Amino acid sequence: MKDSLQSGIDFQHTFTVPEEKTVPHLYPESPEFQLMPRVLATGFMVGLFEWACIRAVNPHIDWPREQTVGTAVHFTHLAATPPGLTITVRGRLEKVEGRRLSFSLAAEDGVDTISEGTHERFIIDAERFKARAAAKAAGAIEASGG
């Protein structure tokens, strides 16, 4: 972490919604999702918020050795956004508590406010994190007899 990582960092991120980020594309193997409207999926919206936060903090950490992972999300999804509309995410890093980062976020699509909420991320050492995940996967394969 750099000394510049402080609460009060404001940021903005824009993204134009493609067809591939609509509900039927969230889990293509789900017949239920295939019948749902072609609007921004909540799951992709959460990912967009994570992306905005990642971009906001990367200049303030030792990227890519240090990275952040999401640990909590609390968002509303207030309005549907069809493909072609551009979403603007506005956020603020509200709190830095050691390696825990707390954000407030809101998004609009040029017509409606589509979401508001909070997000928490945690700063990790990428190599250590990947090693632990690989060990977990290996243990799960071993435990299943594979």
Secondary structure, DSSP 8 states (H G I E B T S, - for coil): --TT--TT-EEEEEEE--GGGBGGGTSTT-HHHHTS-SSB-HHHHHHHHHHHHHHHHGGGTTTTTEEEEEEEEEE---S---TT-EEEEEEEEEEEETTEEEEEEEEE-SSSEEEEEEEEEEEEEHHHHHHHHHHHHHHHHHHTT-
